[in-house]
Amino acid sequence: MKKALFILSGVMMVTGASAQIKQYTMAQAHSHNDYERATPFYAAASLQFGSIEADIHLKDGILYVAHDASAIEPFRTFKEMYLQPVLRQFSLYNGKPYAGNAPMQLLIDLKTAGTRTLQALQELLLPYRKYFDRNANPAAVKLVISGNLPPMTEWDKYDPIFFFDGRPDSVYPAALQPRIAMLSVDFHAYSTWNGKGTLIPAEMQKVTAVINKAHQQGYAFRFWGAPSTRSTYYKLMDLGADWIGTDHPEELYDVMHNTARTTASNMPVHEVYIPSFASDATQVRSKNVILLIGDGTGLAEMFSGYTANKGALNIFQMRQLGLSKTQSTDNYHTDSAAGGSAMGAGAKTHNRAIGLDNTYVSIPLIPEILAPKGIQSGVIVTEEITGATPASFYGHTADRDSTYTLEKQLLSSKLQLAVGGGREELEKNFGRQLASSGIRIDDNLDNWDATTKNRTLVILSSKVVTSMRNGRGNYLKTALKKALQQLNASGKGFFLMVEGSRIDQGGHLNDLDYLVREMLDFDEAVGEALRFADQDKQTTVIVTADHETGGLALMDGDIAKGSLRGHFATNDHTGIPVMVFAYGPNSNLFRGVYENNEIFHKMLRCFGK
């Protein structure tokens, strides 16, 4: 049969701007009781905390840093622990406390008598006043005095470099209001919440009310004593607290630094297809099998799509459920090569190996087994066609990065149809061979003639097969529709693997917005497969993953609004089992808990092999 190779390029200009939940920065991060750290000041300053807190005691004319008087140590003075480190910051960063324009605030909690302690602090700082004078230098460190404050009638007697930490139940004359940096209050006066789950409604109302009251009066707001947990940080950010305090600087830094990547909202919503279930779990031989692989897609990734799509997912319409154990033969967590090969060749193998068993001996792939029976096979991916997952259905190599070898194997493989990226690399390696074969080069996906009976490799530019966020558009759904049309025309049945390749990339990047956009695109393809299965009545659809990536935990969300917040445990794969959903004839075969290579054998049983 004559080969036809369509090489496409071009850019789809559909954009997907990232709409995020309100974001905070390190400028709003407060290091509570900072002096209790193993490295006071520097632990928070190295993370560019906007506010750093120190409790001070006046004893024998010296200002010491401690929570209680009993904890005073001779070497733990305010000058040694905070003043000198601040001066060092200005030396390091050309007259600024931090690189760039990041602000720094010292919140100084007076533990001894306010008037005497503040006077002693004022005298100590007098030679260094320029580092704290925000009128002369906008980058100066802001000094906020809290704790045992002097009477407010005395505030105007103190150096203007000092600002004050007010209280929500106090009334301040207009002349003093510019000296008030914020209003602060004990969290436990409003709630007994321990930072797990969420607040009860009555306490939520109290907490919200005190924050709103401060804002209505024109003041920034801070709780002290709030639980130091991720859930608390997120909740206070959602409620609009201006300072987020923590006893664990690294944890809050992770939240603040990565909030833009760990939240997702305002996604494009798609309607789900409601299957008829007329052919579901019937015992007739399957004529066609469609295997949809969400690369790196665990249950959390699926539910993130369900949440973003406001409580609907094509995948979740399927009733036959199983669980696939993904370990490779040499590692607790597989990579896409060993994971893909388990499904493409039916044997577990070492990571990085494609189409080989764990002794590195080549084994038959499902397209190679089906081709002699007249059953055609195809693959569609949203990455390069030489990626580990698609290569597991046409290639045999010990190293997944053997791109040249895989391209060569693709050109001579048993695949009737292959659709993916990597045109640039293929042309570089095999350009002369392709040109001498009289192969057309097209620049538009629409030029793919799905009515052809010829073997078709549709290898697109990486500018087209990019991420959803970068404008891939409806490439996957369009390619799937054409592939189904072309493969089904033979009348002898087909096997088609469809991969949502870049869900995995979202996990590796720890980028929830990226991941969810890819998840939703993949789910739209699942809907098309289910629709085809209902029309055909002889098609089995399987949805699974090669592994989970990122260790995604869904921290919070609002299904009605389609917004969610997550946390990633790693930027690598994990060993957690992945879901298997199935629909159509013989879909009941995929129930239960089993090794991932069993999916290969179950698919052959669908074909009656």
C-alpha positions in Angstrom: 0.0 0.0 0.0 1.3 3.5 -0.9 2.5 5.6 2.0 1.3 9.2 2.4 3.0 11.5 4.8 1.5 14.9 5.6 3.9 17.2 7.4 2.1 20.2 8.9 3.2 23.5 10.4 1.5 26.7 11.5 0.2 28.2 14.7 -3.4 28.1 16.0 -4.0 31.5 17.5 -6.6 30.5 20.1 -5.4 31.9 23.4 -6.1 30.8 26.9 -5.3 33.6 29.3 -4.7 32.4 32.8 -7.4 33.7 35.1 -6.4 33.3 38.7 -7.9 33.5 42.2 -6.6 36.7 44.0 -2.8 36.4 44.5 -0.6 37.4 47.4 3.1 38.0 47.3 5.9 37.7 49.9 5.3 41.4 50.7 2.2 40.2 52.7 4.0 37.4 54.5 4.6 37.9 58.3 7.2 35.9 60.2 5.5 35.5 63.6 7.8 35.3 66.7 10.7 35.3 64.3 13.3 35.2 67.0 12.3 31.6 67.8 13.8 30.4 64.5 17.1 28.5 64.4 18.4 31.5 62.3 16.4 34.5 63.4 15.9 37.3 60.9 17.8 35.5 58.2 15.3 32.6 57.8 12.6 35.1 56.9 14.8 37.6 55.1 16.3 35.0 52.8 12.7 34.4 51.6 11.9 38.2 51.3 9.3 38.2 54.0 7.5 41.5 54.0 7.2 41.6 57.8 9.4 40.2 60.5 8.4 40.2 64.2 10.5 40.5 67.3 9.5 40.7 71.0 11.7 42.9 73.0 12.3 43.4 76.8 14.1 46.3 78.4 16.5 45.1 81.1 19.3 47.0 82.7 19.2 49.5 79.8 19.6 46.8 77.1 16.9 45.6 74.7 16.8 41.8 74.6 14.8 39.6 72.3 12.6 37.0 74.0 9.0 35.9 74.4 9.2 35.9 78.2 11.6 37.5 80.6 12.7 34.1 81.8 14.1 33.4 78.3 16.4 36.4 78.2 20.0 35.4 77.2 23.0 37.8 77.2 23.8 37.4 73.6 20.2 37.7 72.3 20.0 41.5 72.0 17.8 43.4 69.6 21.0 45.1 68.2 22.7 41.8 67.5 19.7 39.8 66.3 17.9 42.4 64.2 19.5 45.9 63.9 22.9 44.7 62.6 21.3 42.2 60.2 19.1 45.0 58.8 22.2 47.2 58.2 23.9 44.3 56.5 20.9 44.0 54.1 21.3 47.6 53.1 25.0 47.1 52.4 24.3 44.0 50.3 21.5 45.5 48.2 22.7 49.0 47.4 20.7 50.9 50.0 17.7 48.6 50.0 16.6 45.9 52.4 16.0 43.4 49.6 16.9 43.1 46.0 14.5 44.9 43.7 11.8 46.9 45.3 10.5 44.4 47.8 9.5 46.0 51.1 10.6 45.1 54.6 8.8 45.8 57.9 9.9 45.1 61.4 7.0 44.6 63.8 8.5 45.1 67.3 6.3 43.8 70.2 7.1 45.7 73.4 6.9 43.2 76.3 8.0 45.6 79.0 6.6 49.0 79.9 5.7 50.7 76.7 7.0 54.3 77.4 10.4 53.3 78.8 10.9 50.5 76.2 10.1 52.6 73.2 12.3 55.4 74.4 15.2 53.0 74.7 14.5 51.7 71.2 14.4 55.3 69.9 17.8 56.1 71.5 19.3 52.8 70.1 18.1 53.6 66.6 19.1 57.3 66.5 22.5 56.7 64.8 20.9 54.5 62.2 17.7 56.5 61.7 18.3 56.9 57.9 17.6 53.2 57.4 14.1 53.6 58.9 13.1 57.0 57.6 10.6 56.3 54.9 10.1 60.0 54.1 13.8 60.3 53.1 14.0 56.8 51.6 10.9 54.9 50.4 12.9 51.7 50.6 13.6 52.2 54.3 12.5 49.5 56.7 9.1 50.3 58.2 9.0 50.1 62.0 5.7 49.0 63.5 5.3 49.1 67.3 3.0 46.6 68.9 2.4 45.0 72.4 2.6 47.3 75.4 2.1 50.5 73.5 2.5 53.9 75.2 -0.7 55.8 75.6 -1.9 57.1 72.3 -1.8 60.6 73.6 2.0 60.2 73.6 2.4 58.8 70.2 3.2 62.1 68.5 6.1 62.6 70.9 8.0 59.7 69.3 10.1 59.8 66.1 8.0 59.7 63.0 9.9 56.6 61.9 7.6 54.6 64.4 4.2 53.4 63.3 1.8 51.7 65.6 -0.2 48.5 65.6 -3.8 49.3 66.5 -6.8 47.3 67.7 -10.2 46.9 66.0 -12.1 47.9 69.1 -10.2 51.2 69.6 -11.1 54.6 68.2 -8.3 56.7 66.9 -8.4 60.5 66.4 -7.9 61.6 62.8 -4.5 63.1 63.6 -3.1 59.8 64.7 -4.5 57.6 61.9 -1.5 58.2 59.6 0.7 56.6 62.3 -1.4 53.4 62.4 0.2 50.8 60.2 -2.5 48.1 60.7 -5.1 46.7 63.1 -4.2 43.4 64.8 -6.1 41.1 67.0 -5.9 37.6 68.5 -7.5 35.0 66.2 -8.7 33.0 69.1 -11.0 35.9 70.2 -13.1 35.1 67.1 -12.5 31.4 66.4 -11.3 28.1 67.9 -10.4 26.7 64.5 -7.3 24.5 64.4 -6.5 25.2 60.8 -7.8 21.9 59.4 -10.9 21.7 57.3 -12.7 25.0 57.6 -14.3 27.4 60.0 -17.9 26.8 61.3 -20.3 29.3 59.8 -20.8 31.3 63.0 -17.0 31.8 63.5 -16.5 32.4 59.8 -19.0 35.3 60.1 -17.1 36.8 63.1 -13.7 36.5 61.3 -15.0 38.0 58.1 -16.7 40.8 60.0 -13.6 42.0 61.9 -11.5 42.0 58.7 -14.2 43.9 56.8 -14.6 46.4 59.7 -10.9 47.2 59.5 -11.0 47.7 55.8 -14.0 49.9 56.0 -12.1 52.1 58.4 -9.2 52.3 56.0 -6.7 50.1 57.8 -4.8 47.0 56.9 -5.6 44.0 59.0 -3.6 41.2 60.7 -4.5 38.2 63.0 -2.0 37.0 65.5 -2.2 33.5 66.9 -3.9 32.0 63.8 -3.0 28.4 63.1 0.1 28.0 61.0 -1.3 25.6 58.3 -1.7 25.8 54.5 -5.4 25.8 54.9 -5.3 28.8 57.2 -3.0 30.8 54.9 -5.4 30.1 52.0 -8.5 31.0 54.1 -7.1 34.2 55.3 -6.1 35.2 51.8 -9.6 34.4 50.6 -11.0 36.5 53.3 -8.7 39.4 52.4 -6.5 39.6 55.5 -3.6 41.9 54.6 -0.9 40.1 56.5 -0.6 36.3 56.6 1.4 35.2 59.6 3.3 31.9 60.1 5.5 30.0 62.5 6.8 28.1 59.4 8.4 30.6 57.0 9.4 27.9 54.4 5.8 26.6 54.3 4.2 30.0 53.8 6.9 30.9 51.2 5.9 27.8 49.2 2.3 28.9 49.4 2.9 32.5 48.4 5.6 31.8 45.9 3.5 29.2 44.1 0.0 30.4 44.5 -0.2 31.5 40.9 0.7 28.0 39.8 -1.5 26.1 42.4 -4.8 27.8 41.7 -7.1 27.5 38.7 -10.4 29.3 37.9 -12.4 30.7 35.0 -11.7 27.8 32.7 -13.6 27.2 29.4 -16.5 24.9 30.3 -17.6 22.1 28.0 -20.8 20.1 27.9 -20.4 16.4 28.6 -21.8 13.6 26.5 -24.4 11.4 28.2 -23.9 7.8 27.0 -26.8 5.5 26.1 -25.1 2.5 27.8 -26.9 0.3 25.2 -23.6 -1.6 24.4 -22.0 -1.2 27.8 -20.6 -4.4 29.4 -22.1 -6.5 26.6 -20.3 -9.8 25.8 -20.0 -9.4 22.0 -16.6 -9.2 20.4 -15.3 -5.6 20.1 -14.6 -4.5 16.6 -12.7 -1.4 17.7 -10.8 -0.4 20.8 -10.0 3.2 21.7 -7.4 3.6 24.5 -7.2 7.1 25.9 -4.1 7.7 28.1 -3.9 10.8 30.3 -0.2 11.1 30.8 0.5 11.7 34.5 -3.2 11.7 35.3 -4.2 10.4 38.7 -7.7 10.7 40.3 -6.8 14.1 41.7 -6.0 15.4 38.2 -9.3 14.0 37.0 -11.3 15.6 39.8 -9.5 18.9 39.2 -11.0 18.8 35.7 -14.4 17.9 37.2 -14.2 20.9 39.5 -13.0 23.3 36.8 -15.8 22.1 34.5 -18.3 22.9 37.3 -19.2 19.4 38.2 -19.2 17.5 35.0 -16.7 15.2 33.3 -17.1 12.8 30.3 -14.8 10.4 32.1 -17.0 10.2 35.1 -20.0 9.1 32.9 -18.3 5.7 32.5 -19.5 3.0 34.9 -16.9 0.3 34.7 -14.0 1.2 37.0 -10.7 -0.4 37.8 -7.4 0.4 39.3 -4.0 -0.1 37.6 -0.8 -0.6 39.5 1.9 1.1 37.6 5.3 0.1 39.1 8.1 -0.8 36.6 10.4 -3.7 37.1 13.3 -1.5 38.4 11.5 1.3 40.2 8.5 2.0 42.5 7.3 4.6 40.1 7.3 4.1 36.4 8.1 6.5 33.7 6.1 6.9 30.5 8.3 4.4 28.6 7.8 1.5 30.9 4.2 2.5 31.6 3.4 2.9 27.9 5.2 -0.4 27.1 3.2 -2.3 29.7 0.0 -1.3 27.8 1.5 -1.4 24.3 3.4 -4.7 24.7 1.9 -6.5 27.6 5.0 -6.9 29.7 6.4 -4.9 32.6 9.9 -3.5 31.9 12.6 -1.2 33.2 12.1 2.6 33.1 13.3 4.2 29.8 12.8 1.0 27.8 10.3 0.9 25.0 8.9 -2.2 23.4 11.3 -4.4 25.3 10.9 -6.8 28.2 13.0 -6.4 31.3 15.9 -8.4 29.7 15.9 -5.9 26.9 14.5 -8.3 24.3 12.1 -7.0 21.8 8.4 -8.1 22.2 5.4 -7.7 19.9 3.4 -4.5 20.2 -0.4 -4.5 19.9 -0.4 -2.9 16.4 2.1 -5.6 15.3 -0.2 -8.3 16.6 -3.4 -6.9 15.1 -2.0 -5.9 11.6 -1.9 -9.5 10.2 -5.6 -9.8 11.1 -6.4 -6.7 9.0 -7.0 -4.6 12.1 -5.5 -1.1 11.6 -3.9 0.9 14.4 -3.2 4.5 15.0 -1.9 7.0 17.6 -2.8 10.6 18.3 -0.8 12.6 20.8 -0.4 16.2 22.0 3.4 16.1 22.1 6.1 15.0 19.8 5.3 11.7 18.0 8.6 10.3 19.4 7.4 10.8 23.0 7.7 7.7 25.2 3.9 6.9 25.2 3.3 7.0 21.5 6.6 5.3 20.8 5.4 2.4 23.0 3.0 1.5 20.3 5.5 1.4 17.4 9.1 1.4 18.7 11.7 -0.9 20.3 14.6 0.7 22.1 16.4 0.6 25.4 16.4 4.4 25.7 13.3 6.5 25.2 15.5 9.5 24.1 16.8 7.7 21.0 14.8 10.0 18.8 16.5 9.1 15.5 15.9 5.4 16.1 12.3 6.0 17.0 11.7 8.2 13.9 13.1 5.5 11.7 11.0 2.8 13.4 7.9 5.0 13.0 8.4 5.3 9.3 8.5 1.5 9.0 6.0 0.6 11.7 2.7 -1.2 11.5 0.8 2.0 12.4 -1.7 2.9 9.7 -2.1 6.4 11.2 0.1 8.6 13.5 -0.7 12.2 14.5 1.6 14.3 16.6 4.3 16.9 16.8 8.0 16.8 15.9 8.0 17.9 12.2 11.2 19.9 12.7 13.2 17.0 14.1 11.8 14.5 11.5 12.7 16.8 8.6 16.2 17.4 9.9 16.9 13.7 10.2 14.9 12.3 7.2 14.2 15.3 5.0 16.0 14.0 1.9 14.3 10.6 2.2 10.9 12.2 2.6 11.4 14.6 -0.3 12.6 11.8 -2.6 9.5 9.9 -1.8 7.4 12.6 -3.3 5.8 13.5 0.1 3.6 16.6 0.2 4.2 19.2 2.9 1.1 20.9 4.1 0.7 23.7 6.6 -2.9 23.2 7.8 -4.5 20.3 9.6 -7.5 20.7 7.4 -5.5 19.4 4.4 -5.4 15.9 6.0 -7.7 13.9 3.8 -9.4 11.5 6.2 -11.0 9.6 3.3 -7.7 8.2 2.1 -7.0 4.5 2.5 -3.3 5.2 2.4 -1.0 4.9 5.4 -1.0 8.4 7.0 1.5 10.0 9.2 0.4 13.5 10.2 3.5 15.1 11.9 2.9 18.7 12.8 5.1 21.6 13.8 5.8 22.0 17.5 4.2 25.4 17.1 0.9 23.6 16.5 1.3 20.7 19.0 1.9 23.1 21.9 0.1 23.5 25.2 -3.5 24.6 25.5 -2.3 27.7 27.3 -0.1 28.5 24.3 -2.9 28.1 21.7 -3.2 24.5 20.7 -7.0 25.0 20.4 -9.2 22.1 19.2 -6.4 20.2 17.6 -7.0 17.0 19.7 -10.7 16.8 19.1 -10.3 17.6 15.4 -7.6 15.0 15.0 -9.7 12.3 16.8 -12.7 12.9 14.6 -10.6 12.5 11.5 -8.8 9.5 12.8 -12.1 7.7 13.6 -13.4 8.5 10.1 -10.3 7.2 8.4 -9.7 4.1 10.5 -13.3 3.1 10.6 -13.5 3.1 6.8 -11.7 -0.2 6.5 -14.6 -2.0 8.0 -12.2 -4.5 9.6 -11.8 -2.8 13.0 -9.1 -0.7 14.5 -7.1 0.1 17.6 -6.5 3.7 18.4 -4.4 5.2 21.2 -5.1 8.8 22.1 -2.8 10.6 24.6 -3.4 13.7 26.6 0.3 14.1 26.7 0.8 17.5 28.4 -1.3 16.8 31.6 2.0 15.2 32.7 3.9 18.4 31.9 1.5 20.4 34.2 2.4 18.0 37.0 6.1 18.3 36.4 5.8 22.1 36.4 3.6 22.0 39.5 1.3 24.3 37.5 -2.4 23.6 38.2 -3.7 26.0 35.7 -1.6 24.4 32.9 -2.6 20.9 34.1 -6.4 21.6 34.3 -6.5 23.1 30.8 -4.9 20.0 29.4 -7.2 17.8 31.5 -10.3 19.5 30.1 -9.0 19.2 26.5 -8.4 15.5 27.1 -11.9 15.0 28.5 -13.4 16.6 25.4 -11.7 13.9 23.4 -13.1 11.3 25.7 -16.6 12.6 25.0 -16.0 12.3 21.3 -14.8 8.7 21.8 -18.0 7.9 23.8 -20.2 9.4 21.2 -18.5 7.3 18.5 -18.9 4.2 20.6 -22.6 4.7 21.0 -23.0 5.2 17.3 -20.9 2.2 16.4 -22.1 -0.1 19.2 -19.0 -2.3 18.7 -16.4 0.0 20.1 -14.7 -0.4 23.6 -13.4 2.8 25.1 -10.8 2.7 27.9 -9.5 5.7 29.8 -6.5 5.4 32.1 -3.0 6.8 32.7 0.5 5.6 32.6 1.3 7.0 36.0 0.5 10.0 38.3 2.7 13.0 38.2 3.2 15.7 40.9 1.5 14.1 43.9 -1.4 16.5 43.5 -3.5 17.2 46.5 -6.7 19.3 46.1 -6.7 21.7 49.0 -9.9 23.6 48.3 -12.3 24.4 45.6 -15.7 25.6 44.6 -17.4 23.3 42.0 -20.2 25.9 41.3 -17.6 28.5 40.4 -15.2 26.1 38.8 -12.3 27.3 41.0 -9.8 25.1 42.8 -6.6 25.2 44.7 -4.0 22.4 44.9 -0.6 21.5 46.4 2.0 19.3 44.7 4.2 16.9 46.7 6.9 16.5 44.0 7.8 17.5 40.5 8.3 13.8 39.6 6.1 10.8 39.0 4.6 9.0 42.0 3.9 5.3 42.5 0.2 5.7 43.3 -2.2 3.4 41.3 -4.2 5.1 38.6 -7.9 4.8 37.6 -9.1 2.7 34.6 -12.5 3.6 33.2 -14.2 1.6 30.5 -17.3 1.7 28.3 -18.8 -0.4 25.6 -18.6 -4.2 24.8 -16.4 -6.1 27.3 -15.9 -3.1 29.4 -16.5 -5.2 32.5 -13.1 -6.8 31.9 -11.5 -3.7 33.2 -13.0 -3.9 36.7 -10.9 -4.7 39.7 -7.3 -4.0 40.8 -4.5 -5.3 38.5 -1.0 -4.6 37.1 -0.8 -2.1 34.2 0.3 -4.7 31.7 -3.0 -6.5 32.2 -4.6 -3.7 30.2 -2.8 -5.0 27.1 -4.2 -8.5 27.6 -7.7 -7.3 28.4 -7.7 -5.2 25.1 -6.7 -8.3 23.1 -9.6 -10.2 24.8 -11.9 -7.4 23.6 -10.8 -8.3 20.1 -11.3 -12.0 20.8 -7.6 -12.7 20.8 
